[in-house]
Amino acid sequence: MKNLKRATVLMACLALLGSVFALGNTARAQSMEPPTILISSPTAGTYSHAYRLSINFSATDEDGVASISAVLDSVNVQSGTTIELMYLSLGTHTLTVTATDTLGNTAVQSVSFLVTTDIATLKTIMSKLYSWGEISGQGTCNSLMQTLNNAEKSAEKGDSHGVANHLRTFVHKIEVLKGKKISDSAAAILIGDANYLIAHP
């Protein structure tokens, strides 16, 4: 009878020990799961060079998120930041988000997007820069805008040669006005877009 009781107690202890091991294994399995990252904006796609982009991302984890950070290309950014894309170069850009939970598990997620331009975009950039005081004088803005209107009309006619000529005139006007009626940074943006359109008819 005593042996039966001992056997019963031993089996109960083994069952309890097995439950503890099972819980331990489950905990270890859970601790290996990294945070889940959600990038709401930007999305993979194409954006106008005149677009104002909101950067939005977050992370969740059952064990708690200890840290989350992000870089746009090589520049640190925070969720909730807004960026005028005209200050980025044309082409592909990548936002990379890194999150670490309280147990040290790390997740990394990236999204790439393309920044492009066209004559309509260039006109929008012109208007923004004028409203910000980067281009001085209504006459200066009107003259440059008329040149872009002429380029746009040539594009509507399918006259790529005419488009290029008007854009070259636009670039020349800016180079003359740079540092006088147009800030250096604004001139760089406008000339860069115009030259891109000349090279990519």
trRosetta pair geometry for C-beta under 8 A, 3 or more apart (Angstrom, degrees):
i j d omega theta_ij theta_ji phi_ij phi_ji
1 4 5.6 -51 -153 30 34 113
1 5 6.7 32 150 -18 64 102
2 5 5.7 -55 -153 35 35 111
2 6 6.3 35 151 -19 67 105
3 6 5.6 -53 -148 37 33 112
3 7 6.2 35 153 -21 66 105
4 7 5.7 -53 -148 35 30 112
4 8 6.4 33 152 -22 64 105
5 8 5.6 -53 -149 34 32 112
5 9 6.4 31 153 -17 66 105
6 9 5.8 -55 -149 38 31 110
6 10 6.1 33 153 -22 66 108
7 10 5.6 -54 -146 36 30 113
7 11 6.3 30 155 -19 65 105
8 11 5.9 -55 -150 35 29 109
8 12 6.4 29 152 -20 63 107
9 12 5.7 -57 -150 35 32 112
9 13 6.3 32 152 -20 66 105
10 13 5.7 -54 -150 35 31 112
10 14 6.4 31 152 -18 65 106
11 14 5.7 -52 -146 37 32 112
11 15 6.3 35 153 -21 64 105
12 15 5.7 -53 -149 34 31 112
12 16 6.4 30 152 -18 64 106
13 16 5.7 -56 -149 37 31 111
13 17 6.1 32 152 -20 66 107
14 17 5.5 -52 -145 38 31 113
14 18 6.3 36 153 -23 64 104
15 18 5.6 -52 -150 33 30 113
15 19 6.6 33 150 -21 63 103
16 19 5.6 -52 -153 32 34 113
16 20 6.6 35 149 -20 65 102
17 20 5.6 -51 -151 33 35 113
17 21 6.5 35 151 -17 66 103
18 21 5.7 -52 -149 36 34 111
18 22 6.3 36 152 -22 66 105
19 22 5.6 -53 -148 35 32 113
19 23 6.4 31 154 -18 65 104
20 23 5.8 -55 -150 37 30 109
20 24 6.3 33 151 -21 64 107
21 24 5.5 -55 -148 37 32 115
21 25 6.3 32 154 -20 66 104
22 25 5.8 -53 -149 35 30 109
22 26 6.4 31 152 -19 63 105
23 26 5.6 -54 -149 36 33 112
23 27 6.3 34 153 -20 66 105
24 27 5.7 -53 -148 35 31 111
24 28 6.4 30 153 -18 64 105
25 28 5.6 -54 -149 36 33 111
25 29 6.3 34 152 -21 66 104
26 29 5.6 -54 -149 34 32 111
26 30 6.3 30 153 -18 66 105
27 30 5.7 -55 -148 37 31 110
27 31 6.2 31 154 -22 65 108
28 31 5.7 -55 -146 35 31 112
28 32 6.9 32 155 -24 62 104
29 32 6.1 -59 -160 27 32 111
29 33 7.7 40 145 -31 60 96
30 33 5.9 -45 -165 10 43 115
30 62 6.6 -69 -175 79 113 140
30 63 7.3 138 141 -51 100 110
31 63 6.8 74 -116 -67 64 153
31 103 4.7 -135 -157 174 93 165
31 105 7.0 170 163 -35 57 126
32 105 6.4 137 -163 -99 27 135
33 61 7.5 166 110 -145 95 91
33 62 7.3 41 80 26 131 112
33 105 6.5 86 88 138 31 169
34 61 7.5 -76 159 -108 37 121
34 99 7.4 122 166 87 97 91
34 101 6.7 -173 -152 -8 46 112
34 105 4.3 -145 -96 148 63 106
34 106 5.9 -31 -132 86 122 18
34 107 3.7 141 139 -56 128 95
35 59 4.4 36 152 176 135 116
35 60 6.4 156 -163 74 89 30
35 61 3.9 -69 -104 -60 80 116
35 65 5.4 62 -110 -103 143 97
35 68 7.7 -106 108 -87 164 102
35 99 4.1 -81 71 117 143 125
35 100 7.1 -136 -4 -95 124 3
35 101 5.1 161 -53 -57 93 94
35 105 7.1 154 -17 100 67 97
35 106 7.9 -19 19 -142 96 28
35 107 4.9 -129 61 19 73 125
36 59 6.6 157 78 -156 45 66
36 60 5.2 -16 58 60 99 85
36 61 6.9 165 12 -74 71 63
36 107 7.1 22 -87 52 19 176
37 57 6.8 -2 -175 -176 94 109
37 58 7.5 166 -153 89 54 40
37 59 4.9 -25 -100 -99 65 92
37 68 7.8 151 -114 -136 98 114
37 97 5.2 159 -166 101 139 125
37 99 5.3 173 -81 5 102 130
37 107 5.5 -165 -21 113 110 123
37 108 7.8 -1 -6 -166 156 10
37 109 4.2 -167 82 15 137 135
38 57 6.6 170 91 -155 55 61
38 58 5.2 -6 58 60 100 84
38 59 7.2 178 17 -84 71 40
38 60 7.7 27 -6 0 110 97
39 42 7.6 -15 158 60 113 46
39 43 7.8 153 117 -92 98 52
39 56 7.5 125 -167 92 51 60
39 57 4.7 -18 -109 -105 64 101
39 95 6.6 145 -146 99 139 124
39 97 6.0 -176 -77 -4 106 139
39 109 6.2 -155 -23 116 116 120
39 111 5.1 -160 106 -11 155 134
40 56 4.1 -39 64 101 112 113
40 57 6.6 -165 16 -83 76 42
40 58 7.5 33 -17 6 108 95
41 53 7.0 -174 157 -175 109 83
41 54 5.1 38 103 86 146 84
41 55 6.4 -148 101 -123 86 21
41 56 4.5 50 39 32 94 99
42 45 7.6 -139 168 43 100 88
42 47 7.0 -74 -137 -42 132 139
42 53 5.9 -17 -74 -162 107 127
42 55 7.2 -35 -21 -105 75 63
42 95 6.2 142 35 -1 97 136
42 111 6.1 -168 85 110 81 126
42 113 4.7 -65 136 -25 143 152
43 111 6.6 -83 -143 -180 26 144
43 113 7.0 92 85 -87 38 120
44 111 5.5 -124 -59 -164 79 93
44 112 6.2 38 -119 65 88 60
44 113 6.1 -155 -131 -83 34 72
45 113 5.8 -6 56 -132 51 97
45 114 7.3 -102 128 32 31 86
46 113 7.1 170 -89 -175 23 83
46 114 4.6 -27 -107 73 73 105
46 115 7.8 155 -159 -89 62 19
46 116 5.7 -3 -168 6 111 119
47 51 4.7 -102 178 44 102 152
47 53 6.4 11 -161 -77 161 119
47 85 5.8 -166 123 -90 124 168
47 113 5.9 37 -4 154 110 126
47 114 7.1 164 23 84 68 51
47 115 5.5 -29 73 -104 92 66
47 116 7.5 149 75 23 40 72
48 51 4.4 120 63 -33 82 99
48 85 7.2 134 96 70 52 142
48 115 7.7 15 129 -155 12 69
48 116 6.8 -54 -112 71 41 71
48 117 7.1 86 -161 -103 66 50
48 121 4.9 -162 -165 -113 105 119
48 124 7.5 26 151 60 137 148
49 85 5.6 -142 -152 113 37 106
49 86 5.4 78 158 -96 84 65
49 88 8.0 -143 -137 68 77 82
49 90 6.3 -37 -87 -90 124 87
49 115 5.5 87 -89 170 70 100
49 116 6.7 -112 -34 95 90 26
49 117 4.2 -9 2 -80 134 97
49 121 5.2 89 45 163 93 133
49 122 8.0 25 69 -73 128 55
49 125 6.5 -18 110 -65 102 131
49 193 6.3 -178 91 -102 166 122
50 85 7.2 -3 45 63 8 102
50 86 6.1 30 -102 -60 42 108
50 117 7.9 100 -22 -119 83 85
50 121 4.8 -165 -10 -159 111 77
50 124 3.9 45 -149 99 166 123
50 125 4.9 -126 -94 -59 98 76
50 128 6.7 165 -151 -10 97 138
51 85 4.9 25 65 14 79 133
52 82 5.8 17 169 177 98 112
52 83 7.2 169 -160 82 57 36
52 84 5.6 -28 -107 -98 77 62
52 85 7.2 -145 -90 -4 25 84
53 82 6.8 163 85 -156 42 61
53 83 5.0 -19 63 61 95 89
53 84 7.9 164 20 -94 76 13
53 85 5.5 77 -12 -55 114 102
54 80 7.5 -30 -167 -148 95 26
54 81 7.5 154 -155 87 52 43
54 82 5.2 -30 -97 -100 64 81
55 70 7.2 178 171 102 128 149
55 72 7.0 -94 -102 -61 141 128
55 77 5.2 -34 130 147 173 134
55 78 7.4 120 92 85 125 38
55 79 6.2 -127 119 -122 86 40
55 80 7.1 -30 77 36 78 21
55 81 4.6 2 42 62 118 90
55 82 7.3 -162 9 -83 77 29
55 83 6.6 52 -30 -7 107 110
55 95 6.8 176 -135 -124 106 145
56 79 5.5 67 -137 -159 41 91
56 80 6.7 70 -98 -64 74 43
57 68 7.5 -161 114 164 105 127
57 70 6.0 114 44 -64 149 147
57 79 5.0 -127 47 -95 67 112
57 95 7.6 -170 -48 147 137 129
57 97 4.9 -149 170 -96 158 150
58 68 7.4 12 -152 177 35 170
58 79 6.7 77 -66 -125 65 165
59 65 5.0 127 99 -114 108 145
59 68 4.8 -179 15 -97 128 133
59 97 7.4 -178 -57 151 110 123
59 99 3.7 146 -111 -117 167 160
59 107 7.2 161 -137 62 125 122
60 65 6.8 -92 -122 -42 19 121
61 64 6.0 -39 85 59 101 12
61 65 5.0 128 22 -66 112 72
61 99 7.5 -180 -36 142 123 122
61 101 4.1 -139 151 -101 163 118
61 102 7.7 174 104 5 132 79
61 105 7.7 165 -143 73 141 112
63 101 4.8 75 76 168 109 129
63 102 5.0 -136 140 45 98 98
63 103 5.2 -19 145 -12 161 109
63 105 7.8 93 49 29 140 116
64 101 6.2 117 78 -162 50 83
64 102 4.4 30 75 -20 105 124
65 68 6.0 4 168 -41 130 107
65 99 5.8 -46 -144 -172 113 112
65 100 7.5 110 -161 78 67 41
65 101 5.9 -67 -105 -107 43 60
65 102 7.6 -78 -52 -34 1 78
66 100 5.2 -46 60 102 106 89
66 101 5.9 92 -3 169 93 19
66 102 4.8 136 -58 -84 104 53
66 104 8.0 6 17 -74 151 39
67 99 7.0 -179 94 -147 54 50
67 100 5.0 13 52 47 92 101
68 79 7.9 6 118 -19 124 124
68 97 6.8 0 -172 -175 94 99
68 98 7.2 172 -149 90 49 50
68 99 4.4 -4 -105 -105 87 88
68 100 7.8 -165 -72 22 50 61
69 76 6.9 -43 -175 -141 106 99
69 97 7.4 170 90 -151 37 57
69 98 5.5 -11 61 60 83 94
69 99 8.0 168 20 -79 54 50
70 76 7.3 115 83 -155 52 56
70 77 5.3 -49 96 67 103 85
70 78 7.5 148 46 -99 105 20
70 79 7.2 97 10 -53 138 75
70 95 6.1 7 -178 -176 119 92
70 96 6.5 166 -152 86 69 46
70 97 4.5 -23 -97 -100 100 70
70 98 7.2 172 -84 17 47 68
71 74 6.0 -11 174 -145 128 22
71 75 6.2 143 -160 67 79 31
71 76 5.6 -46 -100 -89 76 44
71 77 6.7 125 -129 12 24 84
71 95 7.5 176 89 -149 42 51
71 96 5.4 -5 56 56 86 95
72 75 5.3 -26 63 65 82 92
72 77 4.8 42 -11 -16 106 137
72 83 7.4 -113 96 -47 177 166
72 93 6.5 15 180 168 90 117
72 94 7.5 167 -155 89 49 42
72 95 5.1 -20 -103 -99 74 78
73 88 7.9 161 -18 -137 136 112
73 93 5.6 -64 -54 -149 100 88
73 94 6.3 107 -82 51 50 72
77 81 5.1 -119 -171 41 97 154
77 83 7.6 -45 -125 -51 136 128
77 95 7.4 -60 51 -132 138 103
78 81 5.1 115 63 -38 72 110
83 87 7.1 -116 -179 55 89 112
83 88 7.2 50 151 -32 126 115
84 87 5.3 76 85 -1 91 104
84 128 7.7 163 -148 160 133 151
85 88 5.3 -51 -161 33 60 110
85 115 5.4 -171 178 -127 123 128
86 125 5.3 136 -109 -125 140 114
86 128 7.3 174 -5 78 156 145
86 189 5.3 39 169 -153 103 139
87 189 7.5 -52 -87 -91 46 125
88 93 5.9 -20 -179 -68 145 149
88 115 5.8 147 96 -19 117 170
89 115 7.4 136 100 70 42 133
89 192 7.6 -104 -134 173 73 147
90 115 5.5 -134 -132 100 46 95
90 116 6.5 67 -152 -114 101 33
90 117 6.0 -73 -102 -5 126 107
90 192 7.2 -180 -6 146 110 109
90 193 7.2 131 -52 -101 129 67
90 196 5.6 54 27 -109 166 161
91 114 7.0 -75 174 -145 25 72
91 115 6.4 -2 44 52 32 88
92 112 5.6 9 -173 -180 105 114
92 113 7.3 162 -146 84 62 29
92 114 5.5 -34 -92 -98 67 70
92 115 7.8 -179 -81 15 19 75
93 112 6.9 166 85 -151 37 68
93 113 6.0 -21 62 63 85 77
93 114 7.9 154 18 -99 73 23
93 115 6.4 35 -3 -14 115 112
94 110 5.5 3 -176 -173 108 117
94 111 7.2 167 -150 84 64 35
94 112 4.5 -29 -96 -96 82 83
94 113 8.0 155 -89 17 39 62
95 110 6.6 163 85 -151 49 64
95 111 5.4 -5 56 57 96 85
95 112 7.9 -178 20 -83 63 36
95 113 7.8 17 -2 6 100 105
96 108 6.5 -2 -175 -172 99 98
96 109 7.5 168 -152 88 56 36
96 110 4.4 -20 -100 -97 76 96
97 108 7.2 163 85 -153 50 50
97 109 5.3 -13 59 62 98 85
97 110 7.4 176 18 -82 67 44
98 106 6.5 -5 -171 -170 94 106
98 107 7.3 168 -151 86 49 49
98 108 5.1 -11 -102 -103 78 81
99 106 7.0 163 87 -150 43 59
99 107 5.2 -8 60 57 92 94
100 104 6.5 -18 -174 -146 109 31
100 105 6.9 161 -152 80 63 38
100 106 4.6 -22 -97 -96 85 81
100 107 7.9 179 -79 19 41 63
101 104 7.2 -42 72 24 71 20
101 105 5.0 5 34 54 110 91
101 106 7.9 -148 11 -72 69 39
116 121 7.6 176 113 -25 66 168
117 121 4.5 -142 -149 86 68 141
117 122 6.2 73 178 -55 115 82
117 193 4.6 -115 159 -144 168 104
117 196 6.1 87 54 84 123 137
117 197 6.7 -90 104 -58 106 100
118 121 5.0 99 46 8 62 105
118 122 7.2 -118 102 -7 33 91
118 197 7.0 110 -136 -105 39 119
119 122 5.4 -52 -148 34 35 115
119 123 6.5 38 152 -21 66 101
119 148 5.9 158 -168 -171 96 93
119 151 5.5 -167 -122 107 135 112
119 152 4.8 177 129 -84 147 85
119 155 6.2 -157 -1 -7 147 155
119 163 7.7 -105 -64 -149 133 110
119 197 6.8 97 -64 -139 72 159
120 123 5.7 -52 -153 33 33 113
120 124 6.6 34 149 -18 64 103
120 152 7.3 88 -64 -112 68 124
121 124 5.6 -54 -152 35 35 112
121 125 6.4 36 150 -19 67 104
121 193 7.2 -139 104 -158 105 139
122 125 5.6 -50 -148 35 33 114
122 126 6.4 41 150 -24 63 103
122 148 5.9 -159 103 -130 114 134
122 190 7.0 92 -157 -139 96 73
122 193 5.1 168 -99 126 101 138
122 194 6.7 89 -131 -71 146 73
122 197 7.3 -56 -42 -26 140 147
123 126 5.5 -48 -151 31 33 117
123 127 6.6 34 152 -19 64 103
123 145 6.5 77 -136 -136 92 85
123 148 5.2 166 -80 131 91 148
123 149 7.9 80 -101 -64 131 66
123 152 7.7 1 -43 -54 135 136
124 127 5.7 -52 -152 34 33 112
124 128 6.5 33 151 -18 65 105
125 128 5.7 -55 -150 36 32 112
125 129 6.2 29 156 -17 67 108
125 189 6.4 -145 175 138 136 123
125 190 6.8 177 114 -89 125 76
125 193 6.8 143 38 -10 160 165
126 129 6.0 -60 -147 38 27 108
126 130 6.3 26 155 -19 64 108
126 135 7.2 8 -164 -10 70 160
126 141 6.8 137 164 -150 103 87
126 144 6.1 -168 -142 114 135 122
126 145 6.0 164 126 -84 151 84
126 148 6.9 -142 -16 -12 155 157
126 190 6.9 72 -84 -108 81 119
127 130 5.8 -56 -148 35 29 111
127 131 6.4 26 155 -17 64 108
127 141 7.9 88 -101 -166 48 125
127 145 8.0 64 -66 -97 80 124
128 131 5.8 -59 -149 37 30 108
128 132 6.3 19 156 -12 66 111
129 132 5.8 -61 -145 43 30 107
129 134 4.0 -76 -171 68 86 123
129 135 5.1 72 121 -12 100 105
129 182 8.0 28 147 -143 133 92
129 186 4.6 114 -158 -135 137 121
129 189 7.3 179 -75 69 138 136
129 190 7.4 -72 5 -53 166 114
130 133 7.9 53 178 -62 30 18
130 134 7.2 -82 -67 57 24 76
130 135 4.4 -45 -92 61 68 114
130 141 4.5 50 -108 -106 142 139
133 136 7.0 23 -165 -81 64 77
134 182 7.0 31 146 -155 74 64
134 183 4.7 -79 -156 20 79 120
134 185 7.0 -83 -144 77 126 94
134 186 3.8 141 155 -62 121 139
135 140 5.9 -158 172 108 98 121
135 141 5.4 111 123 -79 132 92
135 144 7.6 -90 -154 26 148 150
135 181 6.6 30 -162 146 64 83
135 182 5.3 -3 -110 -106 75 80
135 183 7.7 -100 -63 7 47 80
135 186 6.0 -153 -54 150 81 159
136 140 6.4 57 85 31 50 148
136 181 5.0 -125 58 -153 88 68
136 182 7.6 -143 18 -66 74 40
137 140 4.0 84 81 2 108 107
137 141 6.8 179 96 -6 60 83
137 181 5.7 -47 24 -147 121 119
138 141 5.7 -59 -151 41 35 110
138 142 6.0 36 153 -22 70 108
139 142 5.7 -54 -143 36 30 112
139 143 6.3 32 158 -22 64 106
140 143 6.0 -56 -150 33 27 110
140 144 6.6 19 156 -10 63 109
140 177 6.4 127 -147 -142 122 152
140 181 4.6 -164 -111 162 158 142
140 182 7.3 -166 165 -53 138 90
141 144 6.0 -61 -149 41 30 106
141 145 6.0 28 155 -20 67 112
142 145 5.7 -58 -143 39 28 111
142 146 6.3 33 156 -25 65 104
143 146 5.9 -52 -150 30 28 112
143 147 6.9 29 151 -19 60 102
143 173 6.8 -162 127 -162 113 149
144 147 5.7 -52 -156 31 35 113
144 148 6.7 31 149 -14 66 104
144 170 6.4 84 -152 -142 79 86
144 173 6.0 -174 -95 108 83 141
144 174 7.1 70 -116 -69 125 87
144 190 7.9 -25 -171 -164 140 150
145 148 5.6 -55 -152 39 37 110
145 149 6.3 43 147 -24 67 102
146 149 5.3 -48 -147 33 36 116
146 150 6.5 39 152 -21 64 100
147 150 5.7 -50 -153 32 33 113
147 151 6.7 34 148 -18 63 103
147 166 5.7 165 -180 -176 77 90
147 169 5.5 -147 -146 102 127 109
147 170 4.5 162 125 -82 135 86
147 173 6.6 -165 -26 6 162 149
148 151 5.4 -49 -149 35 38 114
148 152 6.3 42 150 -23 66 103
148 166 7.5 138 -101 146 24 118
148 170 6.3 72 -65 -101 74 140
149 152 5.5 -52 -149 34 32 115
149 153 6.5 35 152 -21 64 102
150 153 5.7 -50 -149 33 33 112
150 154 6.6 34 151 -18 63 103
150 162 8.0 -115 152 161 88 103
150 166 4.7 -168 101 -125 103 140
151 154 5.7 -54 -153 36 33 112
151 155 6.4 36 149 -22 65 105
151 162 7.6 175 -126 129 50 78
151 163 5.0 77 -162 -143 83 65
151 166 3.7 -162 -74 96 83 134
151 167 5.5 81 -114 -54 143 77
151 170 7.0 -32 -35 -30 139 134
152 155 5.5 -52 -150 33 34 114
152 156 6.6 37 150 -22 64 102
153 156 5.6 -50 -151 31 34 114
153 157 6.7 26 152 -11 64 106
154 157 5.8 -62 -153 41 34 107
154 159 4.3 -88 -169 75 85 109
154 160 7.8 148 143 -78 106 12
154 162 3.4 -150 -139 105 136 116
154 163 4.6 -168 100 -61 121 65
154 165 7.9 170 -102 48 172 94
154 166 6.1 177 8 -2 141 134
155 158 7.6 43 -177 -74 33 23
155 159 7.4 -95 -68 54 23 67
155 160 7.8 57 -109 -93 64 52
155 163 5.0 71 -67 -91 81 127
157 162 7.3 16 66 47 122 145
159 162 3.8 23 127 20 121 119
159 163 6.4 152 99 -21 70 82
160 163 5.4 -48 -148 32 37 117
160 164 6.4 38 154 -20 66 103
160 201 4.4 61 -157 -176 122 138
161 164 5.9 -55 -153 35 30 111
161 165 6.5 30 150 -19 64 106
162 165 5.6 -54 -148 35 34 112
162 166 6.4 30 157 -16 67 105
163 166 6.1 -61 -152 38 28 106
163 167 6.3 24 154 -16 65 111
163 197 7.5 -104 154 148 113 110
163 201 6.6 130 79 -134 132 97
164 167 5.7 -59 -146 40 30 110
164 168 6.3 33 154 -22 66 104
164 198 5.1 93 -135 -134 85 83
164 201 6.6 -43 -60 -89 106 117
165 168 5.7 -52 -149 33 31 111
165 169 6.6 33 151 -19 63 103
166 169 5.5 -51 -152 34 35 114
166 170 6.4 43 147 -24 65 103
167 170 5.2 -46 -149 32 37 119
167 171 6.5 40 151 -20 65 100
167 194 4.7 170 -171 -167 98 95
167 195 7.9 166 152 -71 119 31
167 197 5.7 -149 -121 88 157 114
167 198 5.1 -163 101 -67 138 97
168 171 5.6 -49 -149 34 34 112
168 172 6.4 37 151 -21 64 104
168 198 6.7 87 -62 -104 79 141
169 172 5.6 -54 -149 35 32 113
169 173 6.4 35 153 -21 65 103
170 173 5.9 -54 -151 32 29 111
170 174 6.6 25 153 -16 63 107
170 190 7.6 -124 153 161 107 108
170 194 5.3 -156 95 -124 121 147
171 174 5.8 -59 -152 36 31 110
171 175 6.4 33 152 -22 66 106
171 191 5.4 86 -134 -129 89 82
171 194 5.0 -170 -66 106 95 144
171 195 6.6 80 -97 -60 140 82
171 198 8.0 -34 -29 -30 139 142
172 175 5.7 -54 -148 34 31 112
172 176 6.6 31 154 -18 64 105
173 176 5.9 -58 -154 35 31 111
173 177 6.3 11 156 -4 67 115
174 177 5.9 -68 -143 49 31 101
174 178 6.0 56 154 -54 68 93
174 182 6.0 -51 -150 57 77 167
174 187 5.2 152 168 -138 108 87
174 190 5.4 -169 -114 99 156 128
174 191 5.6 -156 95 -65 144 93
174 194 7.8 171 9 9 143 150
175 178 5.6 -27 -144 -4 29 122
175 187 7.4 114 -87 -167 41 125
175 191 7.2 80 -62 -96 83 133
177 180 5.4 -111 -163 62 52 103
177 181 4.2 -51 -167 50 110 104
177 182 4.7 73 119 5 105 107
177 187 7.6 -176 88 -95 82 117
178 182 5.4 -48 -99 76 45 105
178 184 6.4 68 -173 -103 98 57
178 187 4.1 53 -111 -106 103 165
179 182 7.5 -2 2 72 31 66
179 183 7.8 61 -87 -141 34 28
179 184 6.2 36 -74 -67 76 86
179 187 7.7 -32 -26 -14 63 152
182 186 5.2 -124 -176 88 89 117
182 187 4.8 109 124 -65 120 94
182 190 7.6 -63 -170 25 144 143
183 186 4.5 88 58 10 88 104
183 187 6.7 -153 91 -8 43 87
184 187 5.7 -56 -147 36 29 113
184 188 6.4 32 155 -24 64 104
185 188 5.7 -51 -151 30 32 113
185 189 6.8 31 153 -17 63 103
186 189 5.9 -55 -153 34 34 110
186 190 6.3 25 156 -12 68 111
187 190 6.0 -61 -144 43 30 106
187 191 5.8 23 162 -14 68 113
188 191 6.2 -57 -137 42 24 105
188 192 6.0 28 160 -24 61 113
189 192 5.9 -61 -149 35 23 112
189 193 6.5 18 158 -14 62 108
190 193 6.1 -57 -148 37 28 107
190 194 6.2 25 156 -16 64 110
191 194 5.7 -57 -144 40 31 110
191 195 6.1 29 159 -17 67 109
192 195 6.1 -57 -145 38 25 107
192 196 6.4 29 154 -23 61 107
193 196 5.6 -54 -150 32 31 114
193 197 6.5 27 154 -16 65 105
194 197 5.9 -57 -152 37 32 108
194 198 6.5 34 150 -20 65 104
195 198 5.5 -50 -147 34 36 114
195 199 6.3 28 156 -13 67 108
196 199 5.9 -64 -149 43 29 106
196 200 6.0 -15 164 20 68 113
197 200 6.3 -72 -128 61 27 81
197 201 7.4 71 168 -93 61 45
198 201 7.4 -1 -164 -65 27 82
